[in-house]
Amino acid sequence: MKKIFIYEVDREYIEYLREIDETVRKEKDHPGAKSRKYIGILMKINGCDYFAPLASPKKKFEHMKNDKDFIKVEGGKYGAINLNNMIPVHPSGLIRYDINTESDTKYKNILLNQARFIRKNTSQIISAANELYEIMTGTDKENENERNRMKDRCCKYKELEEASKNYKKQDSTN
């Protein structure tokens, strides 16, 4: 069985991708609120490393259904996996995330529960991500309705793959 690991994505890389596709989710950074890192899972899709962000629990998840681009973690109790916001990642934009170093106990517990769910459901998550990718990058008539229904909330995977190949991390000494 393939493994999925939890990673953080570099803010600079996210901003680079947002120049290509504004659907790429921003890192939370609200004035007066604690900043949350861009945390998610890494998996291989179409020969590329793809990162799918994890969402913290929200009241609205209780009423939402799992969909091709959205997987609730334990019914939404521990958040969700936003496959619609998955992005191809360049290795220089990735940072392996160690949950044990998280100082916010409440958030750490959410992440631990998300990690347990991911380990139990790795095959289904990878399968769902691949299916979504095929639907959104395909041109077949069979999936046209699904593609149209989700196009405004899914990232532009092929465009982002090209951008990822061309990414050059800025030298912070300049």
Secondary structure, DSSP 8 states (H G I E B T S, - for coil): ----EEEEE-HHHHHHHHHH-TTS------TTS-----EEEEEEETTEEEEEEEE---GGGGT---BTTBEESGGGTT-EE-GGG-EE--GGGEEE--GGG---HHHHHHHHHHHHHHHHTHHHHHHHHHHHHHHHH---STTHHHHHHHTTTS--HHHHHHHHHT-----TT-
